[in-house]
Amino acid sequence: MSNLATRSAKKFFREVKSPRDAVKYCWRVVMPVDPHVRQSHSWIWGNLPRHELKQVFPGIEKTEVRILEAYDRALGMTLNIEEVASLLAIVKFSGAQKIFEIGTFDGGTALNLAANTSAETQITTLDLPPDWDGEFTADTPKELRNLTNRKTVGQRFVNTPQQKKITQVFGDSSAMDWAKLPVPFDTVFIDGCHSYRYVAKDTENARKYVRPGGLILWHDYGYVKDVSDVVDQTASEIKVNAIAGTRLAVGFQGRAAA
């Protein structure tokens, strides 16, 4: 039995004194009061074991990051604090200077990437055009059409000191010509449309346009089945690790699957 399971069992027998307590305890485990905990209970997809960040990147625990506007985030729509910190640490620790983000949303991630990288870093962030016609080039179920309000795309980095390091581009990631972007990239962060076809195409392009030894990161591994399926398939071809406590998975371009 793992240490966590042992501690959980001890906690149960220490605190549960009646059948009523037992029912309440089990119900709260299944349906926690805290919506943040409840969301993490839905991270059920994917086959990869979770690894602590310092196991995946030995030495990263000494990396310091700063999170701007840390609590300006929407549950279920943006990276949580642990995910932001992990992403920033990975990018800073790896020394990435050419970063491509798919899925700008409100610009919070790009803002923080810019705040935690060197002055020479070039961050390109992609979202659908302001005059988008509503048509997806790849098959996308209605429930996975996570479209950002066209008026708020990137608003959090506009008119900030970090904006000079960020280039906003518009287009459909599965249809655009990636060769026209400032390739090759050191890191590609995939967090756009979460349908299988889009994630698969974004992953295919990322593997083509990330430099050897570069990183591909996915958000919502474990949380969205389509994303998880693509990441699991990719893990049969290159080394991929899922990061414990987050919905992040990181792939190592040029390193064979374990």
C-alpha positions as CSV (number, residue, x, y, z in Angstrom):
1,M,0.0,0.0,0.0
2,S,1.3,3.4,-0.9
3,N,2.1,6.0,1.8
4,L,-0.8,8.1,0.6
5,A,-3.2,5.2,0.8
6,T,-1.9,4.3,4.2
7,R,-2.4,7.9,5.5
8,S,-5.9,8.0,4.0
9,A,-6.8,4.7,5.7
10,K,-5.5,6.0,9.0
11,K,-7.4,9.2,8.6
12,F,-10.6,7.4,7.9
13,F,-10.4,5.1,10.9
14,R,-9.3,8.0,13.2
15,E,-12.1,10.4,12.2
16,V,-15.1,8.1,11.2
17,K,-17.0,7.1,14.4
18,S,-20.4,6.1,13.1
19,P,-22.2,4.9,9.9
20,R,-23.4,8.4,9.3
21,D,-19.9,9.7,9.4
22,A,-18.8,7.0,7.0
23,V,-21.5,8.0,4.5
24,K,-20.6,11.6,4.8
25,Y,-16.9,10.9,4.5
26,C,-17.4,8.8,1.3
27,W,-19.8,11.3,-0.2
28,R,-17.3,14.2,0.3
29,V,-14.5,12.1,-1.3
30,V,-16.7,11.6,-4.3
31,M,-18.2,15.1,-4.4
32,P,-15.9,17.5,-2.5
33,V,-17.3,20.9,-1.4
34,D,-14.4,22.8,-2.9
35,P,-15.0,23.2,-6.7
36,H,-11.3,23.2,-7.3
37,V,-10.9,19.8,-5.7
38,R,-14.1,18.6,-7.5
39,Q,-12.6,19.5,-10.8
40,S,-9.4,17.5,-10.1
41,H,-11.6,14.5,-9.5
42,S,-12.6,14.6,-13.2
43,W,-9.0,14.1,-14.3
44,I,-9.8,10.5,-15.2
45,W,-8.4,10.1,-18.7
46,G,-5.0,9.0,-20.0
47,N,-2.7,6.1,-19.3
48,L,0.5,7.8,-18.4
49,P,1.7,7.6,-14.8
50,R,2.1,11.0,-13.1
51,H,5.6,12.2,-12.2
52,E,6.7,15.0,-9.9
53,L,8.2,17.9,-11.8
54,K,11.5,17.5,-10.1
55,Q,11.7,13.9,-11.3
56,V,11.1,14.9,-14.9
57,F,13.5,17.9,-14.7
58,P,16.1,17.2,-12.0
59,G,17.2,20.5,-10.4
60,I,14.1,22.4,-11.5
61,E,13.1,22.7,-7.8
62,K,15.6,25.6,-7.5
63,T,13.9,27.6,-10.3
64,E,12.1,30.7,-9.2
65,V,9.1,32.1,-11.1
66,R,6.8,35.0,-10.6
67,I,3.2,34.9,-11.5
68,L,1.5,38.1,-12.6
69,E,-2.2,38.5,-11.9
70,A,-2.1,35.1,-10.2
71,Y,-5.7,35.0,-9.1
72,D,-7.2,36.4,-12.3
73,R,-8.2,33.0,-13.7
74,A,-11.5,31.2,-14.5
75,L,-12.0,27.7,-13.1
76,G,-12.1,25.2,-15.9
77,M,-11.1,27.7,-18.5
78,T,-7.5,28.6,-17.6
79,L,-4.5,27.0,-16.1
80,N,-4.6,26.8,-12.3
81,I,-1.8,28.2,-10.1
82,E,0.1,24.9,-9.9
83,E,-0.1,24.6,-13.7
84,V,1.1,28.1,-14.4
85,A,4.0,27.7,-12.0
86,S,4.9,24.4,-13.5
87,L,4.8,25.7,-17.1
88,L,6.8,28.8,-16.2
89,A,9.4,26.7,-14.4
90,I,9.8,24.3,-17.3
91,V,10.2,27.1,-19.8
92,K,12.7,29.0,-17.6
93,F,14.6,25.9,-16.6
94,S,14.9,24.7,-20.3
95,G,16.1,28.2,-21.4
96,A,13.5,28.4,-24.2
97,Q,13.7,31.6,-26.3
98,K,11.3,30.8,-29.1
99,I,7.9,29.8,-27.8
100,F,4.7,29.1,-29.6
101,E,1.4,29.1,-27.7
102,I,-1.7,27.7,-29.4
103,G,-4.8,29.2,-27.8
104,T,-4.2,32.8,-26.6
105,F,-7.5,33.1,-24.6
106,D,-7.2,36.3,-22.5
107,G,-3.4,36.4,-22.8
108,G,-2.7,35.5,-19.2
109,T,-0.3,32.6,-20.1
110,A,1.6,34.6,-22.7
111,L,1.9,37.5,-20.2
112,N,3.5,35.2,-17.6
113,L,5.7,33.5,-20.2
114,A,7.1,36.9,-21.1
115,A,7.6,37.9,-17.5
116,N,9.7,34.8,-16.8
117,T,12.0,34.6,-19.8
118,S,15.0,36.6,-21.1
119,A,14.8,39.8,-23.0
120,E,15.7,38.0,-26.2
121,T,12.7,35.6,-25.9
122,Q,10.2,35.6,-28.7
123,I,6.7,34.5,-27.8
124,T,4.2,33.8,-30.6
125,T,0.6,33.2,-29.6
126,L,-2.2,32.0,-31.8
127,D,-6.0,32.4,-31.7
128,L,-8.8,32.4,-34.2
129,P,-9.2,35.7,-36.2
130,P,-11.5,38.5,-34.9
131,D,-13.6,38.1,-38.1
132,W,-13.7,34.3,-37.8
133,D,-16.7,32.9,-39.8
134,G,-17.5,30.2,-37.2
135,E,-16.4,27.3,-39.3
136,F,-13.8,24.8,-38.0
137,T,-11.5,23.2,-40.6
138,A,-11.4,19.9,-38.6
139,D,-14.4,18.0,-37.2
140,T,-15.1,19.5,-33.7
141,P,-17.9,18.4,-31.4
142,K,-20.1,21.2,-30.1
143,E,-18.9,20.6,-26.5
144,L,-15.3,21.1,-27.5
145,R,-15.7,24.4,-29.3
146,N,-14.0,26.5,-26.6
147,L,-14.1,29.8,-28.4
148,T,-12.8,32.9,-26.7
149,N,-14.7,36.2,-26.9
150,R,-13.2,37.8,-30.0
151,K,-13.0,41.2,-28.1
152,T,-10.9,39.9,-25.2
153,V,-8.3,37.8,-27.0
154,G,-4.9,38.6,-25.5
155,Q,-6.3,41.6,-23.5
156,R,-4.1,40.8,-20.4
157,F,-0.8,41.5,-22.1
158,V,-1.9,44.5,-24.2
159,N,-0.2,47.7,-23.1
160,T,2.0,46.0,-20.6
161,P,5.8,46.0,-20.5
162,Q,5.7,42.3,-21.5
163,Q,3.9,43.0,-24.8
164,K,7.1,43.8,-26.7
165,K,8.1,40.1,-26.4
166,I,4.8,38.8,-27.6
167,T,3.5,38.5,-31.2
168,Q,-0.2,37.9,-31.6
169,V,-1.1,35.9,-34.8
170,F,-4.5,34.9,-35.9
171,G,-5.5,31.8,-37.8
172,D,-6.8,28.2,-37.6
173,S,-3.9,26.1,-36.3
174,S,-4.9,23.0,-38.3
175,A,-5.0,24.9,-41.6
176,M,-2.3,27.5,-41.3
177,D,1.2,27.3,-42.8
178,W,3.4,26.8,-39.8
179,A,6.5,27.4,-42.0
180,K,5.6,31.1,-42.1
181,L,6.0,31.3,-38.3
182,P,9.4,32.0,-36.7
183,V,10.3,28.3,-36.7
184,P,11.9,26.2,-35.3
185,F,10.6,26.7,-31.9
186,D,12.2,25.7,-28.6
187,T,8.8,25.0,-27.0
188,V,5.2,24.6,-28.3
189,F,2.4,24.8,-25.8
190,I,-0.8,23.2,-27.2
191,D,-4.0,24.6,-25.5
192,G,-6.2,25.5,-28.4
193,C,-9.2,23.5,-29.7
194,H,-9.4,20.3,-27.7
195,S,-11.0,18.1,-30.3
196,Y,-9.1,15.0,-31.3
197,R,-8.5,16.1,-34.9
198,Y,-7.2,19.5,-33.8
199,V,-4.9,18.2,-31.1
200,A,-3.6,15.5,-33.4
201,K,-2.8,18.1,-36.1
202,D,-1.3,20.6,-33.7
203,T,0.9,17.8,-32.3
204,E,1.9,16.7,-35.8
205,N,3.0,20.2,-36.7
206,A,4.7,20.8,-33.3
207,R,6.8,17.7,-33.8
208,K,7.7,19.0,-37.3
209,Y,8.6,22.5,-36.2
210,V,10.1,22.1,-32.7
211,R,13.9,21.9,-32.8
212,P,15.6,18.6,-31.8
213,G,15.7,18.5,-28.1
214,G,12.8,21.0,-27.8
215,L,9.7,20.5,-25.8
216,I,6.0,20.0,-26.6
217,L,3.5,20.7,-23.8
218,W,-0.2,19.9,-23.7
219,H,-2.8,21.3,-21.3
220,D,-5.8,19.3,-20.2
221,Y,-4.2,15.9,-20.2
222,G,-6.4,13.7,-18.0
223,Y,-9.2,16.2,-18.1
224,V,-10.3,16.0,-21.8
225,K,-10.4,12.6,-23.4
226,D,-9.5,13.7,-26.9
227,V,-6.4,15.5,-25.6
228,S,-5.4,12.5,-23.5
229,D,-5.8,10.1,-26.4
230,V,-3.5,12.1,-28.6
231,V,-0.9,12.4,-25.9
232,D,-1.0,8.7,-25.1
233,Q,-0.5,7.9,-28.8
234,T,2.4,10.4,-29.0
235,A,4.0,8.7,-25.9
236,S,4.4,5.6,-27.9
237,E,6.7,7.5,-30.3
238,I,8.6,10.0,-28.2
239,K,9.3,10.4,-24.5
240,V,6.3,12.0,-22.7
241,N,5.7,12.6,-19.0
242,A,2.5,13.7,-17.3
243,I,3.2,16.1,-14.5
244,A,1.7,15.3,-11.1
245,G,-0.8,17.7,-9.6
246,T,-1.5,19.3,-13.0
247,R,-3.2,18.7,-16.4
248,L,0.2,19.2,-18.1
249,A,2.1,16.6,-20.2
250,V,5.5,17.3,-21.7
251,G,7.0,15.6,-24.7
252,F,10.7,15.6,-25.5
253,Q,11.3,16.0,-29.2
254,G,14.0,13.6,-30.5
255,R,14.0,11.4,-27.4
256,A,12.6,7.9,-27.9
257,A,9.7,6.6,-25.9
258,A,10.6,4.6,-22.8
